[in-house]
Amino acid sequence: MYDLLVVGAGPYGLSIASHAAAAGLRLRVFGRPMASWRDHMPRGMFLKSEPWASNLSDPQRRWRLDVYCAGQGVRARHGEPIPVEMFAAYGQWFARNAAPEVDERTVTRVAPCPGGFEAVTDDGQVLHARTVALAVGVMPFVQVPAALRPLGPSLVSHSSHHAELGRFRGRDVTVIGGGQAALETAALLAEQGTRVRVLARAERLCWNEVPPPWARPWWRSARSPHTGLGCGWRNWFYAERPGLFHRLPEATRARIAATALGPAGAWWVRERVETAVEVLPGHEVVAAREVTGSRVRLDVRATGGALHSAASLRSLETDHVIAGTGFAATCERLGLLDDDLRGTLATVAGCAPEIGRDFESSYPGLFMAGLVTAPGFGPSMRFVHGATYTADALVRGVRRRLRTGAADAERRTIPAPGHRRGAVDAAGR
């Protein structure tokens, strides 16, 4: 039986594996290293975070992004975005050097068993471990507006479903959303000859400003310090003090996780969008249907208009809709967890799993990392920057759990369905 199974080999999973191996734990790591970065982002995209805030984490901090870039003859500079494909290659380099060998099979099921957990791989092998860390990234949590869900993938897709955009060359595409994924996707589409428009609920698009120089007068730094999430003391708190964030009241944490660092485009995308893309801010899709010729008709409402006002409604047709509408991390979408195990998990605001101070869920021995922990530890968990804090704290929690596991063995019994604590209903409420 292993001490730890790490499910996922993105920035969080690889960072956890590096720290766990250094701590002497007997572990296995599953997943294709950096799969979502390699397979779900088109060439030409750039990393929005600063290079110095995008390191995967090893205990000695030897395997940093700037070290990898230097080895490729590239200097990682403040204020200069890194291509996504270079970041993905960096993560693979990190996996080869800073983590134990990664098993690229997919774990399809995690369930309780005596003394811990059993995990089943996609080829049917069963492994056992005393603890499990879920670092499944964002792909299980893809969010598509309800009005678009009845349409098939030939008509509607999510921005994360595209490793390349060439099939849309010469066609008409509507992108939904006002964040970086939507806006950069729209820019890439326009630059390859696609007729593209952006629909966004917000009355105006938001753009991040060019970051101030790294070296600047002390009083400017004191007023608005650089952080892994942008400048400012509020961002500093989110980026550098996740442990203190975790002590805030649950309602406060949930509100901040849902609203802080909202949709915005990077400064280096702005001109590319404003000069080449039709933008319709203050609009939302209320209905969608397939029309003759395998096109989509969208019924769109001005968000400032009355709910049933004819004047606030319009229709448009398009060949394809790409939803750049982000991700919603809820318990119900953790489909690899055994149903009964998932049903026992306590939740934050009835949605995301409740996470303890060492990233342990309410079920002893089951740890979580990444986006799903943002309501517990703050906005930094939505970014690579959060992997450093997570890896250190989570491995510390695993070691504590291993020490106390025998004493807690009786707590591993699955309660009867009528007594599940924090159970999630079919709507995720």
C-alpha positions as CSV (number, residue, x, y, z in Angstrom):
1,M,0.0,0.0,0.0
2,Y,1.3,3.4,-1.0
3,D,1.5,6.4,1.4
4,L,0.1,8.7,-1.2
5,L,-1.5,8.6,-4.7
6,V,-1.4,11.9,-6.6
7,V,-4.1,12.1,-9.2
8,G,-3.2,14.7,-11.8
9,A,0.2,15.8,-13.3
10,G,-0.3,19.5,-13.9
11,P,1.5,22.2,-12.0
12,Y,-0.2,21.3,-8.7
13,G,0.1,17.5,-9.0
14,L,3.8,17.7,-10.0
15,S,4.6,20.2,-7.2
16,I,2.9,18.0,-4.6
17,A,4.8,14.9,-6.0
18,S,8.1,16.7,-5.8
19,H,7.5,17.7,-2.1
20,A,6.2,14.3,-1.2
21,A,9.2,12.5,-2.7
22,A,11.6,14.8,-0.9
23,A,9.7,13.9,2.3
24,G,10.4,10.2,1.8
25,L,6.8,9.2,1.1
26,R,6.1,6.1,-0.9
27,L,3.9,7.5,-3.7
28,R,2.6,7.1,-7.3
29,V,1.7,10.0,-9.6
30,F,-0.9,9.5,-12.4
31,G,-1.7,11.7,-15.4
32,R,-0.2,13.1,-18.5
33,P,2.3,15.8,-17.5
34,M,0.9,19.2,-18.3
35,A,-2.0,17.7,-20.4
36,S,-4.4,20.6,-20.2
37,W,-1.6,23.0,-21.2
38,R,-0.5,20.8,-24.1
39,D,-3.9,19.6,-25.4
40,H,-6.4,22.3,-24.5
41,M,-4.7,25.6,-25.5
42,P,-4.1,26.7,-29.1
43,R,-0.6,27.6,-30.2
44,G,-0.1,31.3,-30.1
45,M,-1.5,31.8,-26.6
46,F,0.6,33.3,-23.8
47,L,0.8,32.7,-20.1
48,K,-1.0,35.6,-18.4
49,S,1.0,35.3,-15.1
50,E,4.4,36.9,-14.8
51,P,7.2,34.4,-15.4
52,W,8.5,34.8,-11.8
53,A,5.1,34.0,-10.5
54,S,4.7,30.8,-12.6
55,N,7.1,28.4,-11.1
56,L,6.2,24.8,-10.2
57,S,7.4,24.0,-6.7
58,D,10.2,21.8,-5.6
59,P,11.6,22.0,-2.0
60,Q,15.0,23.4,-3.0
61,R,13.4,25.7,-5.6
62,R,16.0,24.6,-8.2
63,W,13.7,23.8,-11.1
64,R,12.3,27.2,-11.8
65,L,10.8,28.6,-15.0
66,D,13.7,31.1,-15.5
67,V,16.2,28.2,-15.2
68,Y,14.4,26.3,-17.9
69,C,14.1,29.3,-20.1
70,A,17.8,30.1,-19.8
71,G,18.6,26.5,-20.9
72,Q,16.6,27.2,-24.0
73,G,18.4,30.4,-24.7
74,V,15.5,32.6,-23.6
75,R,15.5,35.1,-20.8
76,A,12.3,35.1,-18.7
77,R,11.7,38.9,-18.1
78,H,9.2,40.7,-15.9
79,G,6.5,42.2,-18.1
80,E,7.1,39.9,-21.1
81,P,4.6,37.0,-21.5
82,I,5.8,33.5,-22.0
83,P,4.3,31.3,-24.8
84,V,2.0,28.6,-23.4
85,E,3.9,25.9,-25.3
86,M,7.1,27.0,-23.6
87,F,5.4,26.8,-20.2
88,A,4.0,23.3,-21.0
89,A,7.5,22.2,-22.0
90,Y,8.9,23.6,-18.8
91,G,6.3,21.5,-16.8
92,Q,7.5,18.4,-18.7
93,W,11.1,19.3,-17.9
94,F,10.1,19.7,-14.2
95,A,8.4,16.3,-14.2
96,R,11.6,14.6,-15.5
97,N,13.9,16.3,-13.0
98,A,12.0,17.2,-9.9
99,A,9.3,14.5,-9.5
100,P,9.1,10.7,-9.4
101,E,8.3,8.9,-12.6
102,V,4.7,9.8,-13.7
103,D,2.3,7.0,-14.7
104,E,0.4,8.5,-17.7
105,R,-2.6,6.3,-17.2
106,T,-5.9,7.9,-16.1
107,V,-7.4,7.2,-12.7
108,T,-11.1,6.6,-13.3
109,R,-12.3,5.8,-9.8
110,V,-11.3,6.5,-6.2
111,A,-13.1,4.7,-3.4
112,P,-12.6,4.0,0.3
113,C,-11.2,0.7,1.3
114,P,-9.9,-0.7,4.6
115,G,-6.9,1.3,5.7
116,G,-7.3,4.0,3.0
117,F,-8.4,4.2,-0.6
118,E,-8.4,2.1,-3.8
119,A,-7.8,3.7,-7.2
120,V,-8.7,2.1,-10.5
121,T,-6.9,3.0,-13.7
122,D,-8.4,3.2,-17.1
123,D,-7.0,-0.3,-17.9
124,G,-8.5,-1.8,-14.8
125,Q,-5.5,-2.0,-12.4
126,V,-6.4,-1.4,-8.8
127,L,-3.9,0.3,-6.5
128,H,-4.2,1.0,-2.8
129,A,-3.0,4.0,-0.7
130,R,-3.4,5.4,2.7
131,T,-4.0,8.9,1.3
132,V,-5.0,10.5,-2.0
133,A,-4.3,14.0,-3.4
134,L,-6.7,15.1,-6.1
135,A,-5.0,17.6,-8.4
136,V,-7.3,17.2,-11.3
137,G,-6.9,20.7,-12.7
138,V,-9.7,22.6,-14.4
139,M,-11.0,20.2,-17.1
140,P,-13.6,18.4,-15.0
141,F,-15.2,21.8,-14.2
142,V,-15.8,23.2,-17.7
143,Q,-18.7,25.6,-17.6
144,V,-21.0,26.3,-20.6
145,P,-24.0,28.6,-20.4
146,A,-27.3,26.7,-19.9
147,A,-28.8,28.1,-23.1
148,L,-26.0,26.5,-25.2
149,R,-25.9,23.0,-23.5
150,P,-28.5,21.3,-25.7
151,L,-26.5,21.9,-28.9
152,G,-23.9,19.4,-30.0
153,P,-20.1,19.8,-30.2
154,S,-20.2,20.6,-33.9
155,L,-22.0,23.8,-33.0
156,V,-20.9,24.7,-29.5
157,S,-17.6,24.1,-27.7
158,H,-15.7,25.4,-24.7
159,S,-12.5,27.5,-25.2
160,S,-10.5,24.7,-23.5
161,H,-11.6,22.2,-26.1
162,H,-9.3,23.5,-28.8
163,A,-5.6,22.6,-29.2
164,E,-5.8,24.4,-32.6
165,L,-8.2,26.8,-34.2
166,G,-7.5,26.1,-37.9
167,R,-10.8,24.5,-38.6
168,F,-12.5,27.8,-38.1
169,R,-10.5,29.6,-40.7
170,G,-12.9,31.5,-43.1
171,R,-15.9,30.8,-41.0
172,D,-18.1,32.9,-38.6
173,V,-17.6,32.3,-34.9
174,T,-19.1,33.9,-31.8
175,V,-17.1,33.8,-28.6
176,I,-19.0,34.1,-25.3
177,G,-17.2,35.7,-22.4
178,G,-15.1,38.7,-21.3
179,G,-12.1,37.0,-19.7
180,Q,-8.6,36.2,-21.0
181,A,-9.5,32.8,-22.5
182,A,-12.4,34.4,-24.5
183,L,-10.5,37.5,-25.7
184,E,-7.3,35.7,-26.6
185,T,-9.2,33.0,-28.5
186,A,-11.1,35.8,-30.4
187,A,-7.8,37.5,-31.2
188,L,-6.3,34.3,-32.6
189,L,-9.4,33.6,-34.6
190,A,-9.4,37.0,-36.2
191,E,-5.7,36.8,-37.0
192,Q,-6.2,33.6,-39.0
193,G,-9.1,35.0,-41.1
194,T,-12.1,34.0,-39.1
195,R,-15.0,36.5,-38.8
196,V,-15.4,36.7,-35.0
197,R,-17.4,38.6,-32.5
198,V,-17.4,38.6,-28.7
199,L,-20.5,38.7,-26.5
200,A,-19.9,39.6,-22.9
201,R,-22.4,40.2,-20.0
202,A,-20.4,43.1,-18.6
203,E,-21.2,46.6,-19.9
204,R,-17.6,47.0,-20.8
205,L,-14.5,44.9,-21.2
206,C,-11.9,45.1,-18.4
207,W,-8.2,45.1,-19.3
208,N,-5.2,44.5,-17.1
209,E,-2.7,47.4,-17.2
210,V,0.9,47.0,-18.2
211,P,2.8,46.0,-15.1
212,P,5.0,48.7,-13.5
213,P,8.8,48.1,-13.7
214,W,10.2,45.6,-11.3
215,A,12.7,48.2,-10.1
216,R,11.0,51.4,-9.0
217,P,11.1,53.9,-6.1
218,W,10.5,52.4,-2.7
219,W,7.5,54.5,-2.0
220,R,5.7,53.2,-5.1
221,S,6.5,49.6,-4.1
222,A,5.2,50.3,-0.6
223,R,2.0,51.8,-2.0
224,S,1.3,48.9,-4.4
225,P,3.7,45.9,-4.1
226,H,4.3,43.4,-6.8
227,T,2.6,40.1,-6.1
228,G,2.1,36.8,-7.9
229,L,-1.5,38.0,-8.7
230,G,-0.7,41.6,-9.7
231,C,0.1,44.7,-7.8
232,G,-1.6,45.9,-4.6
233,W,-1.9,45.0,-1.0
234,R,-5.2,43.1,-1.5
235,N,-3.6,40.9,-4.1
236,W,-0.5,40.5,-1.8
237,F,-2.8,39.1,0.8
238,Y,-4.4,36.6,-1.6
239,A,-1.1,35.6,-3.1
240,E,1.2,35.5,0.0
241,R,-1.2,34.6,2.9
242,P,-3.5,31.8,1.8
243,G,-3.3,30.4,5.3
244,L,-4.7,33.6,6.8
245,F,-7.3,33.7,4.0
246,H,-8.5,30.3,5.2
247,R,-9.3,31.8,8.6
248,L,-11.8,34.2,7.2
249,P,-15.5,33.4,7.7
250,E,-16.9,30.9,5.2
251,A,-19.3,33.4,3.6
252,T,-16.5,36.0,3.1
253,R,-14.2,33.4,1.6
254,A,-16.9,32.2,-0.8
255,R,-17.7,35.7,-1.9
256,I,-14.1,36.7,-2.5
257,A,-13.4,33.4,-4.4
258,A,-16.4,34.1,-6.7
259,T,-15.7,37.8,-7.3
260,A,-12.0,38.7,-6.9
261,L,-9.8,39.1,-10.0
262,G,-12.8,38.9,-12.2
263,P,-12.8,38.5,-16.0
264,A,-10.2,40.7,-17.7
265,G,-7.9,40.6,-20.7
266,A,-4.2,41.0,-20.6
267,W,-2.8,44.3,-21.7
268,W,-1.0,42.6,-24.7
269,V,-4.3,41.3,-26.1
270,R,-6.2,44.6,-26.0
271,E,-5.1,46.1,-29.3
272,R,-5.4,42.8,-31.1
273,V,-9.1,42.6,-30.0
274,E,-10.1,46.2,-30.4
275,T,-8.7,46.5,-33.9
276,A,-10.0,43.2,-35.4
277,V,-12.9,41.8,-33.4
278,E,-16.6,42.9,-33.2
279,V,-17.4,43.3,-29.5
280,L,-20.9,43.3,-28.1
281,P,-20.6,44.1,-24.4
282,G,-23.7,44.1,-22.1
283,H,-25.3,41.1,-23.9
284,E,-26.1,37.6,-22.8
285,V,-27.5,34.5,-24.7
286,V,-31.0,33.6,-23.6
287,A,-31.7,30.9,-26.2
288,A,-29.9,29.0,-28.9
289,R,-31.0,26.6,-31.6
290,E,-29.7,24.9,-34.8
291,V,-31.0,26.4,-38.0
292,T,-30.7,25.3,-41.7
293,G,-27.2,24.8,-42.9
294,S,-25.8,23.6,-39.5
295,R,-25.7,27.1,-38.1
296,V,-26.6,28.5,-34.8
297,R,-29.2,31.1,-34.1
298,L,-28.6,33.0,-30.9
299,D,-31.3,35.0,-29.1
300,V,-29.4,37.7,-27.3
301,R,-30.6,40.1,-24.6
302,A,-29.1,43.4,-23.6
303,T,-28.2,42.9,-19.9
304,G,-29.4,46.3,-19.0
305,G,-32.8,45.8,-20.7
306,A,-36.1,44.6,-19.2
307,L,-36.4,40.9,-18.9
308,H,-39.2,40.6,-21.5
309,S,-38.7,43.8,-23.4
310,A,-38.7,43.3,-27.2
311,A,-36.4,46.2,-27.6
312,S,-33.7,44.5,-25.5
313,L,-33.8,41.3,-27.6
314,R,-32.0,40.6,-30.9
315,S,-31.0,37.5,-32.9
316,L,-27.9,36.6,-34.8
317,E,-26.6,33.6,-36.7
318,T,-23.2,32.1,-36.6
319,D,-21.4,28.9,-37.7
320,H,-20.0,28.0,-34.2
321,V,-20.1,29.3,-30.6
322,I,-17.1,29.0,-28.4
323,A,-17.8,29.5,-24.7
324,G,-14.9,31.2,-22.9
325,T,-17.0,31.1,-19.8
326,G,-14.5,29.5,-17.3
327,F,-14.9,26.7,-14.9
328,A,-17.2,25.9,-11.9
329,A,-15.5,23.7,-9.3
330,T,-18.2,21.7,-7.6
331,C,-18.3,18.4,-5.7
332,E,-20.8,16.9,-8.1
333,R,-18.2,17.3,-10.9
334,L,-15.6,15.2,-9.1
335,G,-16.9,12.2,-11.0
336,L,-13.9,9.9,-10.4
337,L,-14.9,9.8,-6.7
338,D,-17.1,7.0,-5.5
339,D,-20.7,8.2,-5.2
340,D,-20.9,7.4,-1.5
341,L,-17.6,9.0,-0.8
342,R,-18.5,12.1,-2.7
343,G,-21.8,12.3,-0.9
344,T,-20.1,12.5,2.5
345,L,-18.0,15.6,1.6
346,A,-18.9,18.8,3.5
347,T,-19.1,21.8,1.2
348,V,-18.5,25.6,1.1
349,A,-21.6,27.5,0.2
350,G,-23.2,24.1,-0.7
351,C,-21.0,23.8,-3.8
352,A,-17.2,23.3,-3.6
353,P,-15.7,20.9,-1.1
354,E,-14.8,22.2,2.3
355,I,-11.0,22.0,2.8
356,G,-9.1,22.0,6.1
357,R,-5.9,23.9,6.9
358,D,-3.7,21.3,5.3
359,F,-5.9,20.8,2.2
360,E,-7.6,17.8,3.6
361,S,-11.2,17.4,2.8
362,S,-13.8,16.5,5.4
363,Y,-13.2,12.8,4.6
364,P,-9.9,11.8,6.4
365,G,-7.0,11.1,4.0
366,L,-8.6,12.7,0.9
367,F,-6.7,15.8,0.0
368,M,-7.4,18.3,-2.8
369,A,-5.5,20.9,-4.7
370,G,-6.0,23.6,-7.3
371,L,-9.1,25.4,-8.5
372,V,-11.4,23.3,-6.3
373,T,-9.7,24.8,-3.2
374,A,-10.1,28.5,-4.1
375,P,-13.1,29.0,-1.7
376,G,-10.9,27.7,1.0
377,F,-7.6,29.3,0.3
378,G,-8.4,32.2,-2.0
379,P,-7.9,33.4,-5.6
380,S,-4.2,32.3,-5.8
381,M,-5.5,28.7,-6.1
382,R,-6.8,29.6,-9.6
383,F,-3.2,30.2,-10.8
384,V,0.1,28.4,-10.9
385,H,1.4,30.7,-8.2
386,G,-0.7,28.9,-5.6
387,A,1.1,25.6,-6.2
388,T,4.0,26.5,-3.9
389,Y,1.9,27.1,-0.8
390,T,-0.3,24.1,-1.6
391,A,2.5,21.6,-2.1
392,D,4.2,22.4,1.2
393,A,1.0,22.5,3.3
394,L,-0.6,19.5,1.7
395,V,2.4,17.2,2.1
396,R,2.6,18.4,5.7
397,G,-1.0,17.4,6.1
398,V,-0.4,14.0,4.5
399,R,2.4,13.3,6.9
400,R,0.2,14.2,9.8
401,R,-2.6,12.0,8.5
402,L,-0.2,9.1,8.1
403,R,0.9,9.4,11.7
404,T,-2.6,9.5,13.0
405,G,-4.2,7.2,10.4
406,A,-4.5,4.2,12.7
407,A,-6.3,6.1,15.3
408,D,-8.8,7.5,12.8
409,A,-9.5,4.1,11.1
410,E,-13.0,3.9,12.5
411,R,-13.9,7.3,11.1
412,R,-13.5,5.9,7.6
413,T,-16.9,4.1,7.7
414,I,-19.3,5.6,5.1
415,P,-22.4,6.9,6.9
416,A,-25.8,5.9,5.8
417,P,-27.2,8.1,3.0
418,G,-29.7,9.7,5.3
419,H,-26.9,11.0,7.5
420,R,-24.5,12.4,4.9
421,R,-22.9,15.6,6.1
422,G,-22.9,18.4,3.5
423,A,-24.3,16.2,0.8
424,V,-24.7,17.8,-2.7
425,D,-28.0,17.5,-4.5
426,A,-28.4,17.0,-8.2
427,A,-28.2,20.7,-8.9
428,G,-25.0,21.1,-6.9
429,R,-26.7,23.3,-4.3
